[in-house]
Amino acid sequence: MAYKISDACIACGACAAGCPVEAISEGDGKYEINAELCVSCGACAETCPVGAPAEE
């Protein structure tokens, strides 16, 4: 199951830098995960300082 970034996102970019498949991009006010590219590895959740990414 793909991860999704919640409204807690502070748009720091840590999740995008940690994503091994480059499934995360900057969106409107927060980062977004492309569910088709996400491999549910959890790297984004591990690097996020506010815990915004979570499994759907």
Stockholm file with secondary structure:
# STOCKHOLM 1.0

chainA/1-56         MAYKISDACIACGACAAGCPVEAISEGDGKYEINAELCVSCGACAETCPVGAPAEE
#=GR chainA/1-56 SS CCEEECTTCCCCCHHHHHCTTCCEEECSSSEEECTTTCCCCCHHHHHCSSCCEEEC
#=GC SS_cons        CCEEECTTCCCCCHHHHHCTTCCEEECSSSEEECTTTCCCCCHHHHHCSSCCEEEC
//
